[in-house]
Amino acid sequence: MEAKYGLRYDQVIPAYREAMKRGARRFGLHSMIISNERNYHYMVETVHMLLDIIDEVSQELKIKFEFFNISGGIGIPYRPEDTIFDMPAFVRETKIHLRRFAQKNGYTPRLFMECGRFITGPHGVLVATVTNRMSKYREYVGVDAATMSANPRPAIYESAYHHITILNPNGQPNTAKKK
Ligand SMILES: Cc1ncc(COP(=O)(O)O)c(C=O)c1O
C-alpha cells in the first residue's frame, strides 16, 4: 500500500524513538485511512491495526499511549437506497479489541475520531423553492438557493451526489411517477 502522508510501518518505531530523544513524553497515534465508508468492518480493522501498532511500540519503547485517533471515514447514506453504518456493531467489536488490549497492557488508550460528516451530514436539509423554469434541450429550474453559497459540494467534487426530494403542495414528498 502506498500513501503520500504519514509514516510507513517500518518508520513508526524509529519516529517515536526520535521523538523521545527530542523530549516527547506524551504519546498518541493518528491515522487517516478511509473516507465515507459505510461498512463498519473497515473501521473495526483500523482500530485493530492501530492497537496492534500501539502494542508493539509500547513494548519496544516502554511507553504508554494516551490516545489513538481513527480520524474520519464513517460514511453516510447519500442515496435513498444506501445502507447505513452499523454503529452498534462497530462499538461492540471495537470494545472487544480495546478489552483485549487492556488485558495485555493493563490500560486502554482513549479512542478519538473526526467523523464530522457522520454527525452533521444527515441532520440538516436545504429547503429551496423553484422560482423559474426554462425549457431548452432539457428542463431547467431556477431555485432560491445558490450553488456556491448553499450547496457547493457537487460543484467542487464531480462525484458528489445530493439527493433532491420534490415536495407536493401539501409539503409531502412527491411520489408521482415521472412522465
Ligand atoms: C484528517 C482528516 N480527518 C477527517 C476527515 C473527514 O473524513 P470523512 O468526511 O470522509 O469522514 C478527513 C477527510 O479527508 C481528513 O483528511
The ligand as an ORCA input file, in Angstrom:
! r2SCAN-3c Opt
* xyz 0 1
  C      -7.569     14.297      8.701
  C      -9.000     14.106      8.304
  N      -9.944     13.943      9.266
  C     -11.257     13.765      8.930
  C     -11.659     13.760      7.613
  C     -13.128     13.572      7.319
  O     -13.366     12.397      6.683
  P     -14.843     11.973      6.197
  O     -15.628     13.217      5.985
  O     -14.607     11.261      4.940
  O     -15.415     11.142      7.278
  C     -10.714     13.916      6.580
  C     -11.125     13.877      5.171
  O     -10.374     13.947      4.255
  C      -9.347     14.094      6.941
  O      -8.419     14.234      5.991
*
